[in-house]
């Protein structure tokens, strides 16, 4: 499935149970979900590049810091810093 950055939050991307938040940089797109996972997508191809696991409850927010890092917030009361 092709993933577009204009997809509404909760649209249900392939590979997620129910998307809760999405953010993008110039070449990458990150999405968080109620499945506790974060996915990194390639904007050119729509392919999932990586799945990040580490939260124990829904990922409620994601924010790109720069081209190499992002943060996520979860219902498990944690905020995590990730390298992609």
C-alpha positions as CSV (number, residue, x, y, z in Angstrom):
1,X,0.0,0.0,0.0
2,X,1.2,3.5,-0.7
3,X,1.4,5.8,2.2
4,X,0.8,9.5,1.7
5,X,1.6,12.2,4.2
6,X,-1.8,13.7,3.7
7,X,-3.5,10.7,5.1
8,X,-5.7,11.7,8.0
9,X,-4.7,10.5,11.4
10,X,-6.5,7.2,12.2
11,X,-6.8,6.3,8.5
12,X,-5.3,2.9,9.2
13,X,-2.0,2.5,7.4
14,X,-0.9,-0.9,6.3
15,X,1.0,-2.4,9.2
16,X,-0.8,-0.5,12.0
17,X,-3.9,-1.3,14.0
18,X,-5.1,2.3,14.3
19,X,-2.9,5.2,13.6
20,X,-2.9,7.9,16.3
21,X,-0.3,10.5,15.1
22,X,1.9,11.1,12.1
23,X,4.7,13.5,11.3
24,X,7.1,13.9,8.4
25,X,10.4,15.3,7.3
26,X,11.4,15.9,3.7
27,X,12.1,12.3,3.0
28,X,10.7,10.3,5.9
29,X,7.3,9.8,7.5
30,X,6.7,8.5,11.1
31,X,3.5,7.2,12.4
32,X,2.4,6.0,15.9
33,X,-0.4,3.7,16.7
34,X,-2.5,2.0,19.3
35,X,-0.6,-1.2,18.5
36,X,2.3,0.4,20.6
37,X,4.5,0.6,17.6
38,X,6.1,3.4,15.6
39,X,6.8,3.0,11.9
40,X,9.2,4.8,9.7
41,X,8.1,5.2,6.1
42,X,9.9,6.3,2.9
43,X,7.9,9.1,1.3
44,X,9.2,8.3,-2.2
45,X,8.2,4.6,-2.2
46,X,5.6,4.3,0.5
47,X,7.5,1.4,2.0
48,X,7.9,0.8,5.7
49,X,11.6,1.1,6.4
50,X,11.5,0.2,10.1
51,X,9.2,-0.6,13.0
52,X,10.2,0.8,16.4
53,X,9.1,-1.1,19.5
54,X,9.5,0.0,23.1
55,X,6.3,1.5,24.3
56,X,3.9,-0.7,26.3
57,X,0.7,1.3,25.5
58,X,-0.7,3.4,22.6
59,X,1.7,5.8,21.0
60,X,-0.2,9.0,21.2
61,X,2.3,11.5,19.6
62,X,5.4,11.6,17.5
63,X,7.6,14.6,16.6
64,X,10.6,14.8,14.3
65,X,13.5,16.6,15.9
66,X,15.7,16.5,12.8
67,X,16.6,14.2,9.9
68,X,18.1,11.7,12.4
69,X,16.0,11.8,15.5
70,X,12.4,11.9,16.7
71,X,10.5,11.6,20.0
72,X,7.3,9.8,20.9
73,X,4.8,10.0,23.7
74,X,2.7,7.1,24.9
75,X,-0.2,6.3,27.1
76,X,2.3,4.2,29.1
77,X,3.4,7.6,30.6
78,X,6.8,7.6,28.8
79,X,8.5,9.8,26.3
80,X,11.2,8.2,24.2
81,X,14.0,9.6,22.0
82,X,14.7,7.6,18.9
83,X,17.4,7.5,16.2
84,X,16.2,6.4,12.8
